[in-house]
Amino acid sequence: MSKLKRNILNIEWQNPILPASGTFNFGREINEFYPIGKLGGLITKGITREKRLGNLTPRTVETYGGMLNSVGLQNPGVDNFIKNELPFMLEQSVPVIANACGNTTEDYTYVVERLCKTDVHAIELNISCPNVKEGGMSFGVDPKAVEQIVKDVKTICSKPLIVKLTPNVSNIAENARAAECGGADAISLINTIAGMAVDINTRKPILGNRIGGLSGPAVKPVALKMVWDVYNAVKIPIIGCGGISNYCDVIEFMLCGATLVEVGTLNMTDPMATYKIIQNLDEWCDKNNIANLDEIVGKLL
């Protein structure tokens, strides 16, 4: 499968398929279905400064073409992660990206500084988190806030910094440029789209937190358009994510400018999905005489 190899951020990836943060836990469960070392790399669920128990239940609800989730970044905290989860991930001999979250700049810098002292290969900065010092508005909504949080984190980040953008903005390209100006080494997008589900019998929201993030096939057209917009706005690599269901979706994202992709919701309906996609993508490259995936990245006509 040499044709699937990628060299992005000076990191060698054996293929472009990664699990999206939050849908793969830390890999132990999926590893019971197939060796997760077959993936291009691994991405942790969101890691915060302290342990988080997450939001009230129900936390997920199925929707047309996808699902809403409101897990609330449940995780063991950065120190517990480093001690008890990271060693297993590093044993898989593929690059590991740690997804860092926080509610203040100090939270982010603390988590990233701790993670950078480990052997993780890169940091994915989740700036969809609420900035508690600014009234709860997401760090990722305002371009000035995007640039500032990236600058602040970049000063203490010794690993490649990937900034994960929220789609809940008016101009995704502007926010991507802000992240690039702040020092981001790559962009990943999209995160989930804000949404709700309502129970007409109780007349209440179904999710315990009232609102959640929409993911799955329903968001793919939005994600593709945003990846294309960002590809035409920045010079740094893009990791595409949002509604990928098969190898054809991967190719679509790469044509729109993604160099790597993340597969999320699909892992919950088919634990073997990412493994199948890798196999199918390799076969497609053979049939179409693709020697290197750079031949299709950004080549939308």
Contacts in CASP RR format, 6 or more apart in sequence:
PFRMAT RR
TARGET T0000
AUTHOR 0000-0000-0000
METHOD contacts of the structure
MODEL  1
MSKLKRNILNIEWQNPILPASGTFNFGREINEFYPIGKLGGLITKGITRE
KRLGNLTPRTVETYGGMLNSVGLQNPGVDNFIKNELPFMLEQSVPVIANA
CGNTTEDYTYVVERLCKTDVHAIELNISCPNVKEGGMSFGVDPKAVEQIV
KDVKTICSKPLIVKLTPNVSNIAENARAAECGGADAISLINTIAGMAVDI
NTRKPILGNRIGGLSGPAVKPVALKMVWDVYNAVKIPIIGCGGISNYCDV
IEFMLCGATLVEVGTLNMTDPMATYKIIQNLDEWCDKNNIANLDEIVGKL
L
1 14 0 8 1.000
1 15 0 8 1.000
1 278 0 8 1.000
1 282 0 8 1.000
3 282 0 8 1.000
3 285 0 8 1.000
3 286 0 8 1.000
3 290 0 8 1.000
3 291 0 8 1.000
3 292 0 8 1.000
3 293 0 8 1.000
4 14 0 8 1.000
4 15 0 8 1.000
4 16 0 8 1.000
4 278 0 8 1.000
4 281 0 8 1.000
4 282 0 8 1.000
4 285 0 8 1.000
4 293 0 8 1.000
5 12 0 8 1.000
5 13 0 8 1.000
5 14 0 8 1.000
5 15 0 8 1.000
6 12 0 8 1.000
6 13 0 8 1.000
6 15 0 8 1.000
6 16 0 8 1.000
6 259 0 8 1.000
6 260 0 8 1.000
6 293 0 8 1.000
7 13 0 8 1.000
8 186 0 8 1.000
8 237 0 8 1.000
8 259 0 8 1.000
8 260 0 8 1.000
9 122 0 8 1.000
9 160 0 8 1.000
9 162 0 8 1.000
9 185 0 8 1.000
9 186 0 8 1.000
9 237 0 8 1.000
10 160 0 8 1.000
11 95 0 8 1.000
11 121 0 8 1.000
11 122 0 8 1.000
11 160 0 8 1.000
12 95 0 8 1.000
13 40 0 8 1.000
13 41 0 8 1.000
13 94 0 8 1.000
13 95 0 8 1.000
13 260 0 8 1.000
14 40 0 8 1.000
14 41 0 8 1.000
14 94 0 8 1.000
15 39 0 8 1.000
15 40 0 8 1.000
15 278 0 8 1.000
15 281 0 8 1.000
15 282 0 8 1.000
16 40 0 8 1.000
16 250 0 8 1.000
16 254 0 8 1.000
16 258 0 8 1.000
16 259 0 8 1.000
16 260 0 8 1.000
16 261 0 8 1.000
16 281 0 8 1.000
16 293 0 8 1.000
17 39 0 8 1.000
17 40 0 8 1.000
17 41 0 8 1.000
17 250 0 8 1.000
17 260 0 8 1.000
17 261 0 8 1.000
17 263 0 8 1.000
17 274 0 8 1.000
17 277 0 8 1.000
17 278 0 8 1.000
17 281 0 8 1.000
18 39 0 8 1.000
18 40 0 8 1.000
18 41 0 8 1.000
18 42 0 8 1.000
18 43 0 8 1.000
18 97 0 8 1.000
18 239 0 8 1.000
18 260 0 8 1.000
18 261 0 8 1.000
18 262 0 8 1.000
18 263 0 8 1.000
19 27 0 8 1.000
19 30 0 8 1.000
19 39 0 8 1.000
19 41 0 8 1.000
19 42 0 8 1.000
19 43 0 8 1.000
19 262 0 8 1.000
19 263 0 8 1.000
19 264 0 8 1.000
19 267 0 8 1.000
19 274 0 8 1.000
20 43 0 8 1.000
20 241 0 8 1.000
20 242 0 8 1.000
20 262 0 8 1.000
20 263 0 8 1.000
20 264 0 8 1.000
20 265 0 8 1.000
20 267 0 8 1.000
21 43 0 8 1.000
21 44 0 8 1.000
21 45 0 8 1.000
21 46 0 8 1.000
21 99 0 8 1.000
21 124 0 8 1.000
21 126 0 8 1.000
21 164 0 8 1.000
21 262 0 8 1.000
22 45 0 8 1.000
22 46 0 8 1.000
22 71 0 8 1.000
22 99 0 8 1.000
22 264 0 8 1.000
23 263 0 8 1.000
23 264 0 8 1.000
23 265 0 8 1.000
23 267 0 8 1.000
23 268 0 8 1.000
24 30 0 8 1.000
24 42 0 8 1.000
24 43 0 8 1.000
24 45 0 8 1.000
24 264 0 8 1.000
24 267 0 8 1.000
25 45 0 8 1.000
26 44 0 8 1.000
26 45 0 8 1.000
26 81 0 8 1.000
26 85 0 8 1.000
26 88 0 8 1.000
26 89 0 8 1.000
27 36 0 8 1.000
27 42 0 8 1.000
27 88 0 8 1.000
27 89 0 8 1.000
28 88 0 8 1.000
29 271 0 8 1.000
30 36 0 8 1.000
30 267 0 8 1.000
30 271 0 8 1.000
30 274 0 8 1.000
31 92 0 8 1.000
33 271 0 8 1.000
33 272 0 8 1.000
33 275 0 8 1.000
34 272 0 8 1.000
34 275 0 8 1.000
35 92 0 8 1.000
36 42 0 8 1.000
36 92 0 8 1.000
36 94 0 8 1.000
37 92 0 8 1.000
37 93 0 8 1.000
37 94 0 8 1.000
38 275 0 8 1.000
38 278 0 8 1.000
39 94 0 8 1.000
39 274 0 8 1.000
39 275 0 8 1.000
39 278 0 8 1.000
40 94 0 8 1.000
40 95 0 8 1.000
40 260 0 8 1.000
40 278 0 8 1.000
41 94 0 8 1.000
41 95 0 8 1.000
41 96 0 8 1.000
41 97 0 8 1.000
42 89 0 8 1.000
42 92 0 8 1.000
42 94 0 8 1.000
42 95 0 8 1.000
42 96 0 8 1.000
42 97 0 8 1.000
43 96 0 8 1.000
43 97 0 8 1.000
43 98 0 8 1.000
43 99 0 8 1.000
43 124 0 8 1.000
43 262 0 8 1.000
44 81 0 8 1.000
44 85 0 8 1.000
44 86 0 8 1.000
44 89 0 8 1.000
44 96 0 8 1.000
44 97 0 8 1.000
44 98 0 8 1.000
44 99 0 8 1.000
45 73 0 8 1.000
45 75 0 8 1.000
45 99 0 8 1.000
46 73 0 8 1.000
46 75 0 8 1.000
46 99 0 8 1.000
46 100 0 8 1.000
46 101 0 8 1.000
46 126 0 8 1.000
47 75 0 8 1.000
47 77 0 8 1.000
47 78 0 8 1.000
47 81 0 8 1.000
47 98 0 8 1.000
47 99 0 8 1.000
47 100 0 8 1.000
47 101 0 8 1.000
47 111 0 8 1.000
47 115 0 8 1.000
48 73 0 8 1.000
48 75 0 8 1.000
48 77 0 8 1.000
48 78 0 8 1.000
48 101 0 8 1.000
48 102 0 8 1.000
48 107 0 8 1.000
48 111 0 8 1.000
49 77 0 8 1.000
49 78 0 8 1.000
49 102 0 8 1.000
49 107 0 8 1.000
49 110 0 8 1.000
49 111 0 8 1.000
50 77 0 8 1.000
51 75 0 8 1.000
51 76 0 8 1.000
51 77 0 8 1.000
51 80 0 8 1.000
52 72 0 8 1.000
52 73 0 8 1.000
52 74 0 8 1.000
52 75 0 8 1.000
52 77 0 8 1.000
53 74 0 8 1.000
54 71 0 8 1.000
54 72 0 8 1.000
54 73 0 8 1.000
54 74 0 8 1.000
55 70 0 8 1.000
55 71 0 8 1.000
55 72 0 8 1.000
55 207 0 8 1.000
55 208 0 8 1.000
55 209 0 8 1.000
56 208 0 8 1.000
56 209 0 8 1.000
57 208 0 8 1.000
58 206 0 8 1.000
58 207 0 8 1.000
58 208 0 8 1.000
59 69 0 8 1.000
59 70 0 8 1.000
59 71 0 8 1.000
59 72 0 8 1.000
59 207 0 8 1.000
59 208 0 8 1.000
59 209 0 8 1.000
60 67 0 8 1.000
60 68 0 8 1.000
60 69 0 8 1.000
60 70 0 8 1.000
60 71 0 8 1.000
60 207 0 8 1.000
61 67 0 8 1.000
61 68 0 8 1.000
61 197 0 8 1.000
61 206 0 8 1.000
61 207 0 8 1.000
63 197 0 8 1.000
63 214 0 8 1.000
63 218 0 8 1.000
64 218 0 8 1.000
65 216 0 8 1.000
65 217 0 8 1.000
65 218 0 8 1.000
66 214 0 8 1.000
66 215 0 8 1.000
66 216 0 8 1.000
66 217 0 8 1.000
66 218 0 8 1.000
66 219 0 8 1.000
66 243 0 8 1.000
66 265 0 8 1.000
67 214 0 8 1.000
67 215 0 8 1.000
67 216 0 8 1.000
67 265 0 8 1.000
67 268 0 8 1.000
68 195 0 8 1.000
68 196 0 8 1.000
68 197 0 8 1.000
68 207 0 8 1.000
68 212 0 8 1.000
68 213 0 8 1.000
68 214 0 8 1.000
68 215 0 8 1.000
69 192 0 8 1.000
69 212 0 8 1.000
69 213 0 8 1.000
69 215 0 8 1.000
70 207 0 8 1.000
70 208 0 8 1.000
70 209 0 8 1.000
70 211 0 8 1.000
70 212 0 8 1.000
70 213 0 8 1.000
72 209 0 8 1.000
73 101 0 8 1.000
73 129 0 8 1.000
75 81 0 8 1.000
76 84 0 8 1.000
76 85 0 8 1.000
78 110 0 8 1.000
78 111 0 8 1.000
78 114 0 8 1.000
78 115 0 8 1.000
79 114 0 8 1.000
81 98 0 8 1.000
82 114 0 8 1.000
82 115 0 8 1.000
82 118 0 8 1.000
86 96 0 8 1.000
86 98 0 8 1.000
86 118 0 8 1.000
86 119 0 8 1.000
86 120 0 8 1.000
89 96 0 8 1.000
90 96 0 8 1.000
90 119 0 8 1.000
90 120 0 8 1.000
95 121 0 8 1.000
95 122 0 8 1.000
96 119 0 8 1.000
96 120 0 8 1.000
96 121 0 8 1.000
97 120 0 8 1.000
97 121 0 8 1.000
97 122 0 8 1.000
97 123 0 8 1.000
97 124 0 8 1.000
97 162 0 8 1.000
98 115 0 8 1.000
98 118 0 8 1.000
98 120 0 8 1.000
98 122 0 8 1.000
98 123 0 8 1.000
98 124 0 8 1.000
99 123 0 8 1.000
99 124 0 8 1.000
99 126 0 8 1.000
99 164 0 8 1.000
100 108 0 8 1.000
100 111 0 8 1.000
100 112 0 8 1.000
100 115 0 8 1.000
100 123 0 8 1.000
100 124 0 8 1.000
100 125 0 8 1.000
100 126 0 8 1.000
100 153 0 8 1.000
101 107 0 8 1.000
101 108 0 8 1.000
101 111 0 8 1.000
101 126 0 8 1.000
101 129 0 8 1.000
102 108 0 8 1.000
102 111 0 8 1.000
102 126 0 8 1.000
102 129 0 8 1.000
103 129 0 8 1.000
103 130 0 8 1.000
103 131 0 8 1.000
103 132 0 8 1.000
104 131 0 8 1.000
104 132 0 8 1.000
104 133 0 8 1.000
105 133 0 8 1.000
105 148 0 8 1.000
105 149 0 8 1.000
105 152 0 8 1.000
108 125 0 8 1.000
108 149 0 8 1.000
108 152 0 8 1.000
108 153 0 8 1.000
109 152 0 8 1.000
109 153 0 8 1.000
109 156 0 8 1.000
112 123 0 8 1.000
112 125 0 8 1.000
112 153 0 8 1.000
112 156 0 8 1.000
112 157 0 8 1.000
113 156 0 8 1.000
113 157 0 8 1.000
115 123 0 8 1.000
115 159 0 8 1.000
116 123 0 8 1.000
116 156 0 8 1.000
116 157 0 8 1.000
116 158 0 8 1.000
116 159 0 8 1.000
120 159 0 8 1.000
121 159 0 8 1.000
121 160 0 8 1.000
122 159 0 8 1.000
122 160 0 8 1.000
122 161 0 8 1.000
122 162 0 8 1.000
122 185 0 8 1.000
122 186 0 8 1.000
123 153 0 8 1.000
123 157 0 8 1.000
123 159 0 8 1.000
123 160 0 8 1.000
123 161 0 8 1.000
123 162 0 8 1.000
124 162 0 8 1.000
124 163 0 8 1.000
124 164 0 8 1.000
124 188 0 8 1.000
125 149 0 8 1.000
125 150 0 8 1.000
125 153 0 8 1.000
125 161 0 8 1.000
125 162 0 8 1.000
125 163 0 8 1.000
125 164 0 8 1.000
125 184 0 8 1.000
126 164 0 8 1.000
126 191 0 8 1.000
127 138 0 8 1.000
127 139 0 8 1.000
127 140 0 8 1.000
127 146 0 8 1.000
127 149 0 8 1.000
127 150 0 8 1.000
127 163 0 8 1.000
127 164 0 8 1.000
127 165 0 8 1.000
127 166 0 8 1.000
128 138 0 8 1.000
128 139 0 8 1.000
128 140 0 8 1.000
128 164 0 8 1.000
128 166 0 8 1.000
128 168 0 8 1.000
128 191 0 8 1.000
128 192 0 8 1.000
129 138 0 8 1.000
129 139 0 8 1.000
130 136 0 8 1.000
130 137 0 8 1.000
130 138 0 8 1.000
130 139 0 8 1.000
131 137 0 8 1.000
131 138 0 8 1.000
131 139 0 8 1.000
131 145 0 8 1.000
134 145 0 8 1.000
137 145 0 8 1.000
138 166 0 8 1.000
138 168 0 8 1.000
139 145 0 8 1.000
139 146 0 8 1.000
139 149 0 8 1.000
140 146 0 8 1.000
140 149 0 8 1.000
140 165 0 8 1.000
140 166 0 8 1.000
140 169 0 8 1.000
140 175 0 8 1.000
141 166 0 8 1.000
141 168 0 8 1.000
141 169 0 8 1.000
143 171 0 8 1.000
143 174 0 8 1.000
143 175 0 8 1.000
143 177 0 8 1.000
143 178 0 8 1.000
144 178 0 8 1.000
146 163 0 8 1.000
146 165 0 8 1.000
146 175 0 8 1.000
146 178 0 8 1.000
146 179 0 8 1.000
146 182 0 8 1.000
147 178 0 8 1.000
147 179 0 8 1.000
147 181 0 8 1.000
147 182 0 8 1.000
148 182 0 8 1.000
150 161 0 8 1.000
150 163 0 8 1.000
150 178 0 8 1.000
150 179 0 8 1.000
150 182 0 8 1.000
150 183 0 8 1.000
150 184 0 8 1.000
151 182 0 8 1.000
151 183 0 8 1.000
153 161 0 8 1.000
154 161 0 8 1.000
154 182 0 8 1.000
154 183 0 8 1.000
154 184 0 8 1.000
160 185 0 8 1.000
160 186 0 8 1.000
161 183 0 8 1.000
161 184 0 8 1.000
161 185 0 8 1.000
161 186 0 8 1.000
162 184 0 8 1.000
162 185 0 8 1.000
162 186 0 8 1.000
162 187 0 8 1.000
162 188 0 8 1.000
162 239 0 8 1.000
163 179 0 8 1.000
163 184 0 8 1.000
163 186 0 8 1.000
163 187 0 8 1.000
163 188 0 8 1.000
164 187 0 8 1.000
164 188 0 8 1.000
164 189 0 8 1.000
164 191 0 8 1.000
165 172 0 8 1.000
165 175 0 8 1.000
165 176 0 8 1.000
165 179 0 8 1.000
165 187 0 8 1.000
165 188 0 8 1.000
165 189 0 8 1.000
165 190 0 8 1.000
165 191 0 8 1.000
165 226 0 8 1.000
165 230 0 8 1.000
166 190 0 8 1.000
166 191 0 8 1.000
167 189 0 8 1.000
167 190 0 8 1.000
167 191 0 8 1.000
167 192 0 8 1.000
167 193 0 8 1.000
167 219 0 8 1.000
167 222 0 8 1.000
167 223 0 8 1.000
167 226 0 8 1.000
168 193 0 8 1.000
168 194 0 8 1.000
169 175 0 8 1.000
172 189 0 8 1.000
172 190 0 8 1.000
172 226 0 8 1.000
172 229 0 8 1.000
172 230 0 8 1.000
173 229 0 8 1.000
173 230 0 8 1.000
173 232 0 8 1.000
173 233 0 8 1.000
173 234 0 8 1.000
174 233 0 8 1.000
176 187 0 8 1.000
176 189 0 8 1.000
176 229 0 8 1.000
176 230 0 8 1.000
176 233 0 8 1.000
176 234 0 8 1.000
177 233 0 8 1.000
177 234 0 8 1.000
179 187 0 8 1.000
179 234 0 8 1.000
180 187 0 8 1.000
180 234 0 8 1.000
180 235 0 8 1.000
180 236 0 8 1.000
184 236 0 8 1.000
185 236 0 8 1.000
185 237 0 8 1.000
186 236 0 8 1.000
186 237 0 8 1.000
186 238 0 8 1.000
186 239 0 8 1.000
187 230 0 8 1.000
187 234 0 8 1.000
187 236 0 8 1.000
187 237 0 8 1.000
187 238 0 8 1.000
187 239 0 8 1.000
188 238 0 8 1.000
188 239 0 8 1.000
188 240 0 8 1.000
188 241 0 8 1.000
188 262 0 8 1.000
189 223 0 8 1.000
189 226 0 8 1.000
189 227 0 8 1.000
189 230 0 8 1.000
189 238 0 8 1.000
189 239 0 8 1.000
189 240 0 8 1.000
189 241 0 8 1.000
190 219 0 8 1.000
190 222 0 8 1.000
190 223 0 8 1.000
190 226 0 8 1.000
190 227 0 8 1.000
190 240 0 8 1.000
190 241 0 8 1.000
190 242 0 8 1.000
191 241 0 8 1.000
192 212 0 8 1.000
192 213 0 8 1.000
192 214 0 8 1.000
192 215 0 8 1.000
192 219 0 8 1.000
193 213 0 8 1.000
193 214 0 8 1.000
193 215 0 8 1.000
193 219 0 8 1.000
193 222 0 8 1.000
194 211 0 8 1.000
194 212 0 8 1.000
194 213 0 8 1.000
194 214 0 8 1.000
195 211 0 8 1.000
195 212 0 8 1.000
195 213 0 8 1.000
195 214 0 8 1.000
196 205 0 8 1.000
196 207 0 8 1.000
196 210 0 8 1.000
196 211 0 8 1.000
196 212 0 8 1.000
197 205 0 8 1.000
197 206 0 8 1.000
197 207 0 8 1.000
198 204 0 8 1.000
198 205 0 8 1.000
198 206 0 8 1.000
199 205 0 8 1.000
199 206 0 8 1.000
205 211 0 8 1.000
215 242 0 8 1.000
215 243 0 8 1.000
215 264 0 8 1.000
215 265 0 8 1.000
216 242 0 8 1.000
216 243 0 8 1.000
216 245 0 8 1.000
216 264 0 8 1.000
216 265 0 8 1.000
216 266 0 8 1.000
217 243 0 8 1.000
217 245 0 8 1.000
218 243 0 8 1.000
219 242 0 8 1.000
219 243 0 8 1.000
220 242 0 8 1.000
220 243 0 8 1.000
220 244 0 8 1.000
220 245 0 8 1.000
220 249 0 8 1.000
223 240 0 8 1.000
223 241 0 8 1.000
223 242 0 8 1.000
223 243 0 8 1.000
223 253 0 8 1.000
224 252 0 8 1.000
224 253 0 8 1.000
224 256 0 8 1.000
227 238 0 8 1.000
227 240 0 8 1.000
227 253 0 8 1.000
227 256 0 8 1.000
227 257 0 8 1.000
227 258 0 8 1.000
228 256 0 8 1.000
228 257 0 8 1.000
228 300 0 8 1.000
230 238 0 8 1.000
231 238 0 8 1.000
231 256 0 8 1.000
231 257 0 8 1.000
231 258 0 8 1.000
231 298 0 8 1.000
237 259 0 8 1.000
237 260 0 8 1.000
238 257 0 8 1.000
238 258 0 8 1.000
238 259 0 8 1.000
239 258 0 8 1.000
239 259 0 8 1.000
239 260 0 8 1.000
239 261 0 8 1.000
239 262 0 8 1.000
240 253 0 8 1.000
240 258 0 8 1.000
240 260 0 8 1.000
240 261 0 8 1.000
240 262 0 8 1.000
241 261 0 8 1.000
241 262 0 8 1.000
241 263 0 8 1.000
241 264 0 8 1.000
242 262 0 8 1.000
242 264 0 8 1.000
243 249 0 8 1.000
243 264 0 8 1.000
243 265 0 8 1.000
243 266 0 8 1.000
244 250 0 8 1.000
244 253 0 8 1.000
244 261 0 8 1.000
244 262 0 8 1.000
244 263 0 8 1.000
244 264 0 8 1.000
244 266 0 8 1.000
244 277 0 8 1.000
245 266 0 8 1.000
245 273 0 8 1.000
246 277 0 8 1.000
246 280 0 8 1.000
247 277 0 8 1.000
247 280 0 8 1.000
247 281 0 8 1.000
247 284 0 8 1.000
250 261 0 8 1.000
250 277 0 8 1.000
250 281 0 8 1.000
251 281 0 8 1.000
251 284 0 8 1.000
251 296 0 8 1.000
253 261 0 8 1.000
254 261 0 8 1.000
254 293 0 8 1.000
254 296 0 8 1.000
254 297 0 8 1.000
254 298 0 8 1.000
255 296 0 8 1.000
255 297 0 8 1.000
255 298 0 8 1.000
255 299 0 8 1.000
255 300 0 8 1.000
256 298 0 8 1.000
256 300 0 8 1.000
257 297 0 8 1.000
257 298 0 8 1.000
257 300 0 8 1.000
258 297 0 8 1.000
259 293 0 8 1.000
259 297 0 8 1.000
263 273 0 8 1.000
263 274 0 8 1.000
263 277 0 8 1.000
266 273 0 8 1.000
266 274 0 8 1.000
267 273 0 8 1.000
267 274 0 8 1.000
270 276 0 8 1.000
284 290 0 8 1.000
285 291 0 8 1.000
285 293 0 8 1.000
290 296 0 8 1.000
END
